[in-house]
Amino acid sequence: MNVILSIAKTTVGEAIRRRVLLIILLIGVLFLAVAPGLSVLSLRQDFSVLASFTLGVIKLTSAIIAIVLTVYLIPNEIERRTIYTILSKPVLRWQFVIGKYLGAVAALGLMMALMTVTLVAVFAIMGKGASMDVILNLTRAPVMFFIQMSLLAAVAVFFSTFVPPITNFFLSGGVFMIGTIFSPVFDSISSNEKTSGLVKMGAGIIHAIVPNFGMFNIENSVINQGQQIQNPTFFMLKMLLYALLYICACLFLGVIVFDRKEV
């Protein structure tokens, strides 16, 4: 366990020092900071516009950070040949992969925490139609985003064991887009009685393999009081278990591929 934590700690330090990630984070924080000025551009209620925009910024920024942060984790170690130094020590390959992932998730969590603090500060300063209870309720969305992006990071780590970073960027982004936009389509196809058996089977397989990232999007229920989730604690625990299942599967497959990889 100490080996995994040591690798994770090193990974967090490397992530914090990477300029690309810090630039992306800075852009996200700046957008959150200027968001109050954009709410006047709409005739809708200021709170709804501001909440939708700021949560959208956090989600988009977090997705980019999650992918950029993880696609280089293993390939960079191989390219710089530091992997030989690491594996020459009493470090097993599965410990290396798990440690890298945990470090990436920890760095992602720190960056998302900063954006969430900025979100709360924006609403606390504005105070338009939002009590402190409502503002704290908004933080449920970033928590779900973090679980969602942790799952996306696991997908990217799996791909990083056998594809180059650029290819991984588009693969992970594609999986995220399919799991976010097309999962409801596959679900409806699978449950449609008029659909042929072969199409149903294909849709069911894709729906089972590709994580349903769309289930983690709870922005509407957080912003609109009329769309509240029944028993939100149970729902969040269910989503956490769902994400952990796929994360474990991705890391397990990644460990198998990396264990057989010649480096």
VEXDREN-2710 file (C-alpha; in Angstrom, 1 decimal):
% VEXDREN-2710
k/r/px/py/pz
1/MET/0.0/0.0/0.0
2/ASN/2.9/2.4/0.8
3/VAL/4.2/1.8/-2.8
4/ILE/0.9/2.8/-4.3
5/LEU/0.6/5.9/-2.1
6/SER/4.1/6.9/-3.0
7/ILE/3.4/6.6/-6.7
8/ALA/0.1/8.5/-6.3
9/LYS/1.8/11.3/-4.4
10/THR/4.5/11.7/-7.1
11/THR/1.7/11.7/-9.7
12/VAL/-0.1/14.5/-7.9
13/GLY/3.1/16.6/-7.8
14/GLU/3.7/16.0/-11.5
15/ALA/0.1/17.0/-12.4
16/ILE/0.4/20.2/-10.4
17/ARG/3.6/21.2/-12.2
18/ARG/2.1/20.6/-15.7
19/ARG/1.5/24.0/-17.3
20/VAL/-1.2/22.7/-19.7
21/LEU/-3.4/21.5/-16.8
22/LEU/-2.9/24.7/-14.9
23/ILE/-3.8/26.8/-17.9
24/ILE/-7.0/24.8/-18.4
25/LEU/-7.8/25.1/-14.7
26/LEU/-7.1/28.9/-14.9
27/ILE/-9.4/29.3/-17.9
28/GLY/-12.2/27.4/-16.0
29/VAL/-11.8/29.5/-12.9
30/LEU/-11.8/32.8/-15.0
31/PHE/-15.0/31.7/-16.7
32/LEU/-16.6/31.1/-13.3
33/ALA/-15.4/34.4/-12.0
34/VAL/-16.9/36.4/-15.0
35/ALA/-20.1/34.3/-15.1
36/PRO/-22.1/36.9/-13.1
37/GLY/-21.7/39.4/-15.8
38/LEU/-23.0/37.0/-18.4
39/SER/-26.3/36.4/-16.6
40/VAL/-27.6/39.9/-17.7
41/LEU/-27.5/38.7/-21.3
42/SER/-30.6/36.5/-20.8
43/LEU/-34.2/37.3/-19.9
44/ARG/-34.4/34.2/-17.8
45/GLN/-34.0/34.2/-14.1
46/ASP/-30.5/35.2/-13.1
47/PHE/-30.0/32.2/-10.7
48/SER/-31.0/29.6/-13.4
49/VAL/-28.8/31.2/-16.0
50/LEU/-25.8/31.6/-13.6
51/ALA/-26.2/28.0/-12.2
52/SER/-26.5/26.4/-15.7
53/PHE/-23.5/28.3/-17.0
54/THR/-21.1/27.8/-14.0
55/LEU/-22.0/24.1/-13.7
56/GLY/-21.4/23.7/-17.4
57/VAL/-18.0/25.3/-17.1
58/ILE/-17.0/23.0/-14.3
59/LYS/-18.2/19.9/-16.2
60/LEU/-16.4/20.8/-19.5
61/THR/-13.2/21.9/-17.7
62/SER/-13.2/18.8/-15.6
63/ALA/-13.7/16.5/-18.6
64/ILE/-10.8/18.1/-20.4
65/ILE/-8.5/17.9/-17.3
66/ALA/-9.5/14.3/-16.7
67/ILE/-8.5/13.2/-20.2
68/VAL/-5.4/15.4/-20.6
69/LEU/-4.2/14.4/-17.1
70/THR/-4.5/10.6/-17.7
71/VAL/-3.6/10.1/-21.4
72/TYR/0.1/10.8/-20.7
73/LEU/0.4/9.0/-17.4
74/ILE/1.9/5.7/-18.6
75/PRO/3.3/6.7/-22.1
76/ASN/5.3/9.6/-20.6
77/GLU/7.0/7.2/-18.2
78/ILE/7.9/4.8/-21.0
79/GLU/9.1/7.6/-23.3
80/ARG/11.3/9.2/-20.6
81/ARG/12.4/5.7/-19.6
82/THR/11.7/6.4/-16.0
83/ILE/9.5/3.3/-16.1
84/TYR/12.7/1.1/-15.9
85/THR/13.9/2.8/-12.8
86/ILE/10.5/2.4/-11.1
87/LEU/10.0/-1.2/-12.1
88/SER/13.6/-2.1/-11.1
89/LYS/12.6/-1.3/-7.5
90/PRO/10.2/-3.6/-5.5
91/VAL/7.2/-2.2/-7.5
92/LEU/4.8/-4.5/-9.2
93/ARG/3.1/-3.4/-12.4
94/TRP/-0.3/-3.4/-11.0
95/GLN/0.8/-1.2/-8.1
96/PHE/2.3/1.2/-10.7
97/VAL/-1.0/1.4/-12.7
98/ILE/-3.2/1.8/-9.6
99/GLY/-0.9/4.4/-8.0
100/LYS/-0.9/6.4/-11.2
101/TYR/-4.6/6.3/-11.4
102/LEU/-5.1/7.3/-7.7
103/GLY/-2.7/10.2/-8.1
104/ALA/-4.5/11.4/-11.2
105/VAL/-7.9/11.3/-9.4
106/ALA/-6.4/13.1/-6.4
107/ALA/-5.0/15.9/-8.6
108/LEU/-8.4/16.0/-10.4
109/GLY/-10.2/16.3/-7.1
110/LEU/-8.0/19.2/-6.0
111/MET/-8.6/21.1/-9.2
112/MET/-12.4/20.4/-9.1
113/ALA/-12.5/21.5/-5.4
114/LEU/-10.9/24.8/-6.4
115/MET/-13.6/25.3/-9.1
116/THR/-16.3/24.4/-6.7
117/VAL/-15.0/26.9/-4.1
118/THR/-15.1/29.5/-6.8
119/LEU/-18.7/28.5/-7.7
120/VAL/-19.8/28.9/-4.1
121/ALA/-18.0/32.2/-3.8
122/VAL/-19.7/33.5/-7.0
123/PHE/-23.2/32.7/-5.7
124/ALA/-22.4/33.9/-2.2
125/ILE/-21.3/37.3/-3.6
126/MET/-24.1/37.6/-6.1
127/GLY/-26.8/36.3/-3.7
128/LYS/-29.5/36.5/-6.4
129/GLY/-32.3/34.1/-5.6
130/ALA/-30.0/31.8/-3.8
131/SER/-30.0/31.1/0.0
132/MET/-27.1/29.4/1.6
133/ASP/-29.0/26.1/1.5
134/VAL/-29.6/26.4/-2.2
135/ILE/-25.9/27.3/-2.8
136/LEU/-24.8/24.2/-0.8
137/ASN/-27.3/22.1/-2.8
138/LEU/-25.5/23.3/-5.9
139/THR/-22.4/21.6/-4.7
140/ARG/-24.0/18.2/-5.2
141/ALA/-23.6/18.6/-9.0
142/PRO/-19.7/19.0/-8.8
143/VAL/-19.6/16.0/-6.5
144/MET/-21.4/13.9/-9.1
145/PHE/-19.1/15.4/-11.8
146/PHE/-16.1/14.2/-9.8
147/ILE/-17.4/10.6/-9.7
148/GLN/-18.2/10.9/-13.4
149/MET/-14.7/12.2/-14.2
150/SER/-13.0/9.6/-12.0
151/LEU/-14.7/7.0/-14.2
152/LEU/-13.6/8.9/-17.4
153/ALA/-10.0/8.9/-16.0
154/ALA/-10.2/5.1/-15.5
155/VAL/-11.2/4.7/-19.1
156/ALA/-8.3/6.9/-20.2
157/VAL/-5.8/5.0/-18.0
158/PHE/-7.0/1.7/-19.6
159/PHE/-6.5/3.1/-23.1
160/SER/-3.1/4.6/-22.1
161/THR/-1.7/1.0/-21.6
162/PHE/-1.7/0.3/-25.3
163/VAL/-2.4/3.4/-27.4
164/PRO/-0.5/6.7/-27.9
165/PRO/-1.7/9.8/-26.1
166/ILE/-3.3/11.6/-29.1
167/THR/-5.2/8.4/-30.0
168/ASN/-6.2/8.0/-26.4
169/PHE/-7.5/11.6/-26.3
170/PHE/-10.0/10.9/-29.1
171/LEU/-10.9/7.4/-27.9
172/SER/-11.6/8.5/-24.3
173/GLY/-13.4/11.6/-25.6
174/GLY/-15.5/9.5/-27.9
175/VAL/-16.4/7.0/-25.2
176/PHE/-17.4/10.0/-23.0
177/MET/-19.6/11.5/-25.8
178/ILE/-21.2/8.1/-26.6
179/GLY/-21.9/7.4/-22.9
180/THR/-23.3/10.9/-22.4
181/ILE/-25.4/11.5/-25.5
182/PHE/-26.2/8.1/-27.0
183/SER/-26.8/5.9/-23.9
184/PRO/-30.5/6.9/-23.8
185/VAL/-30.7/6.0/-27.5
186/PHE/-29.3/2.6/-26.9
187/ASP/-31.6/2.1/-23.9
188/SER/-34.7/3.0/-25.9
189/ILE/-33.6/0.7/-28.7
190/SER/-33.1/-2.2/-26.3
191/SER/-36.5/-1.7/-24.8
192/ASN/-38.4/-1.1/-28.1
193/GLU/-40.5/-4.1/-29.0
194/LYS/-40.5/-3.2/-32.7
195/THR/-36.7/-3.4/-32.9
196/SER/-35.2/-6.5/-34.4
197/GLY/-33.5/-9.0/-32.2
198/LEU/-30.1/-8.4/-33.8
199/VAL/-30.2/-4.7/-33.4
200/LYS/-31.4/-5.0/-29.8
201/MET/-28.6/-7.3/-29.0
202/GLY/-26.0/-5.0/-30.5
203/ALA/-27.5/-2.0/-28.7
204/GLY/-27.6/-3.9/-25.4
205/ILE/-23.9/-4.9/-25.8
206/ILE/-22.8/-1.4/-26.5
207/HIS/-25.0/-0.1/-23.6
208/ALA/-23.4/-2.6/-21.3
209/ILE/-19.8/-2.0/-22.3
210/VAL/-19.8/1.8/-22.5
211/PRO/-20.5/3.5/-19.2
212/ASN/-23.6/5.6/-19.0
213/PHE/-22.0/8.9/-18.2
214/GLY/-25.3/10.7/-18.7
215/MET/-26.7/9.3/-15.4
216/PHE/-24.3/11.5/-13.4
217/ASN/-25.7/14.7/-14.9
218/ILE/-28.0/16.0/-12.2
219/GLU/-27.7/19.7/-13.0
220/ASN/-31.4/20.1/-13.9
221/SER/-32.6/18.6/-10.6
222/VAL/-30.2/20.8/-8.7
223/ILE/-31.2/24.0/-10.5
224/ASN/-35.0/23.4/-11.0
225/GLN/-36.9/22.8/-7.8
226/GLY/-39.6/20.9/-9.7
227/GLN/-37.2/18.2/-10.8
228/GLN/-35.9/17.1/-7.4
229/ILE/-34.4/13.6/-7.1
230/GLN/-36.2/11.3/-4.7
231/ASN/-33.9/10.2/-1.9
232/PRO/-30.7/12.0/-3.3
233/THR/-28.4/10.2/-0.8
234/PHE/-29.5/6.8/-2.1
235/PHE/-29.1/8.0/-5.7
236/MET/-25.6/9.2/-5.2
237/LEU/-24.6/6.0/-3.4
238/LYS/-26.0/4.0/-6.3
239/MET/-24.1/6.1/-8.8
240/LEU/-20.9/5.7/-6.8
241/LEU/-21.2/1.9/-6.8
242/TYR/-22.0/2.0/-10.5
243/ALA/-18.9/4.1/-11.2
244/LEU/-16.7/1.9/-8.9
245/LEU/-17.8/-1.2/-10.8
246/TYR/-16.6/0.3/-14.1
247/ILE/-13.5/1.8/-12.6
248/CYS/-12.4/-1.6/-11.2
249/ALA/-13.2/-3.2/-14.6
250/CYS/-11.1/-0.6/-16.5
251/LEU/-8.2/-0.8/-14.1
252/PHE/-8.3/-4.6/-14.0
253/LEU/-8.1/-4.7/-17.8
254/GLY/-5.5/-2.0/-17.9
255/VAL/-3.3/-4.0/-15.4
256/ILE/-3.6/-7.1/-17.6
257/VAL/-2.6/-5.3/-20.7
258/PHE/0.3/-3.4/-19.0
259/ASP/1.5/-6.6/-17.4
260/ARG/1.9/-8.2/-20.8
261/LYS/3.4/-5.1/-22.4
262/GLU/7.1/-5.0/-23.2
263/VAL/8.6/-1.8/-21.8
END
